[in-house]
Amino acid sequence: MIFIFSAEFFKRLLTSLAIIFCFGGAYLHSVAMFSLLMFIILVLVLFFEWPKLVDFDLPYSWIATVFYPILPVLSLIFLNYRFHQVDLLIPMYPFLVAWTADTFGYFAGKIWGVHKIYPKISPGKSWEGFFGSFVAVVVLNFFILPNIKIEPIYSYFCKVTILTVIVILLISLIFTIVAFLGGMLISILKRHNGLKDVGNVLPGHGGFLDRFDSVFFTGLLTWAFILVF
C-alpha cells in the first residue's frame, strides 16, 4: 500500500483532477468549447506524439493515421455534437468507461497484480488489474445505462430482467476489452520505438496518447453501439 502515498501517485492524482476540471468545464460550457478542446488535442497528438510512434516515410502510416487517431477524435466530437442536447451522459460515456477501467485497473493491479498479461510489452498490466477494470465498468454501467434517455436504449435498460443484467455484463466486458486493447496498442508502439511515454505534457501520465489511448477506442465503440441500437 506504500504506492498510494508515493510522489508519483500524487502527481497522477493532481493531473487527473486538472484533466477532469478542464474537460468537465469545457463540456458543460458548450458543444463548441468541448469540440475545440478535442481538436486541439488531435493537432498536438498528430504533430508532437504520433510521429514518435509511426514512420511517415511508409505509405501505410498515413492510412493508419486516418483510422487512428483522427477517426476516434472525430467520433468523440460528433458524439458531442449529435447528443449533447439529448443526454449529457452519451458523449461522456467513452471517457467515463475508459477512465474508470484505467483507474480501477491501476489500483487492482498495484494491490493484487501477480499474473502479468504481456510483461514484455506492458509490465504493469495484470489479469487481476483487468478483472478490477471489468468489475468497476460493470458497476458504472448499472448506474449509467438505465439513465441514458435515448430510445430504445432507455426503455430496454429500465426493465430490470435477467436478460438485461446479462446484456450489461456483456457490454461491460466488451468495453473493458476494447479499453485494454487501446492501451496495449500504444504500449506496443512505444516499446517498438524504445519509449516509456509518448510525451510529458501530463505529469504522472505522459502525453495525451498515454492518457487518451483507451478513450479513443471506447469512443469508436460507443458510436458503433449507438448505430446498432
N, C-alpha and C positions, 0 to 999 in steps of 0.2 A: 504493500500500500504506500510505500515511500514515494512512488512516482507521482502520486496525487499532489504532493507538496513540492515537487521539483520546479525549478525555474522554467523549464521547457513547458510544463503543464500550464503554468500561469500565463506564459506567453501565448500559448494556443488559446487559452480561455479569453484573454483580453482581445485578441484578434478576432475570435469568433463573435464576441459581443459587438465589436465595431462593425463587422460584416452584417450582423443581424440589424443593427441600428441603421446602417446606410441603406440596405436593401429594403427593410421594412418601411423606412421613411419615404424612399423613392416610390415604393409600391403603393403606399397609402396616399401619396401626393397626387399622382396622376398616371395614366397609361403612358403618356409621352415621356415623363421623367424616368419611369422604370425601363422603358424601351431604349431610351438614350443611354442609360447606365449599362444595359446589356450590350448595346452596340459598341460602346467604348471598351468594354472588357474584350469583346471579339477582336477589335482592332489591336489592342495591346497583345492579345494572345497570338494573333497572326503575324505581328511584326517582331515581337520580342521573345516569345516562348516556343511557338510551334516550329520555327526554323531550327531550333536546337535539337528537335526530335526527328525531323524528316529531311531528306536530301532533295532539294528542289531542282537539282540537276536531272533527276529521274522524272520522266513524264507522269508516271502513275501517282507521284506525290501530289501533283496539282489536282488530279482527280480525287484522290483520297481526302484532300483538304476541303473539297466541296461537301463531302459526306460527314467529315469531322475535321474541324469544329464548326464550320459555317452552318450546316443544316440544323444541328442541335440548338444553336443560339437562335436561329430564325424561328425554330419551333417554339422556344420559350417566349420569344417576342410575340409570335402570332397567338399563342395561348392567352397571353395577357391582353392583347388587342381584342380577341374574339370573346373572351369570357369574363373579363374584369367586371363588367357591369351586370353579368348574370350571377356569378358566385365568386367571391374573393378566394375561396379555397382552391378552385380549379387551377388558376395559373401558379399558385404557390405549391401545389401538390408535389411536383418534381423536386423542389427544394426541401420540402418537409420530409419526404420519404428518403431522399439521398442523404441528407444531413442527420436524420435520425439513425439510419443504418450505419453511417460512418461513426457517429458519436458513440453509440452503444456497442458497436463492434470494436471500437478502440478500447473502451473500458473493459469489456468482457475479455478481449484478447490480452490486455495487460494483466488482468487479475487471474484468469484461468487458462490463458492460451498455452497449450503444450504441443498439440498436434498441428504442425505447420502445413499449410495447403501447398505452397510452392516456394520454399525457402530461398531458392536460387534467384527468383525474380522479386519476391516481396517477402522478406524475412519476418515482417511484423504481422502478416495475415495468418490467422489460425482458424481451424474448424470451430473452436469454441467462440472466437470472435464472430464468425459468420452466424452461428446459432444465436448469439446475443443480438446481432443485427436483425435477424428474422423475427425473434420474439418482440423486439421493440417496434418493428414495422407492423406486425400483427396488431399490437395494442393501438398503435396510431390509426390504423385503418378501421378498427372497430369504432373509433371516435369520429373519424373523418367521413368515411364512405356513406354512412346513413344520413349525413348532413349536407351532402352535395346536392344542391337544389337544381338539378337539371334532369329532365325526363329523358329516358325511362330509368336512369340510374337511381334517382331519388326514391321512386315508388318501389323499385326492386329491393334496395338495401334496407328500406324501412320495415320490410316484412322479415322479422327475425325467425328464420327457419333453419333446419339442419343444413339445407342446401345453401342458404345464404352464408352460414358460417364456413362451409367448405369452400365456397367461392372466395370469401375474404382471405382464407388461408392460402388458397392458390394464387390469388393476386399478390398477396404479401410475399410469397415465395418467389414469384416471377420478378417482382420489383427488387427484391433483395439480391437475387442472382444478377440482374442487369446492373444494379448499382455496383456490385462487386466487380463485374466484368469491366465497367467503366474505369474503376480504379486500377484494375490489372492491365488494361491497355496502356495507360500512361506509365505504369511501373515497368512494363516490358520495354517500351520505347526509351525510358530513362536508363535502364540497365544496359540496353544495347548501345547507348551513347555515353555510358560511364558517368551518369549524372545522379545525384541524390535527390535534388529538387530541380524543377524547371526554372524557378526564379526565387526571388527573396522579397517580393513586394508585400507578402503577407507573413509577418513574423510568426514562427512556430508552425506554419503550414507550407510555406514555399511560395510558388507562383499561383496564378489564377487556375492553371490547369491542375495543379496539385489539389486545389480546393474544390473545383467545379467538375472534375472528371466524372464523378458519379451523377451529378446533376444533369450534365449533358445527355447521358444515356437515358436517364429516367424521364427527361423532357421528351425525347423521341417516343419512348414507350407510352407516356401519358397521352400524347396525341394519337398514337395508334389505337389505344384503348377507347378513346372517345369516338374515333371513327367506327370502331367495331360496334360499340353500344348504340 
